[in-house]
Amino acid sequence: MSNGALHAREREDLSLHVERCAERYEAVSVEIGALRAQTRRIETAIWGIVAVLLALGAGGAQVLPVLRALAQGAGP
């Protein structure tokens, strides 16, 4: 294989690699967007639960442990 043909093959391989990386990047970006949306829905649900607890007469002393437990469950 000549030098020119070898370089052409390397450019083609690199081009395909870049294309695949771009596709993966797009897929990951879409997934991150979906996870962020899901996180917002979960946060909204948590605040809804807190609002219900407060409406049912739970005071800060009862609500705070619930929030702490939720935070611990969402940790790494």
Secondary structure as UniProt FT lines:
FT   HELIX           3..55
FT   TURN            56..57
FT   HELIX           60..73
//
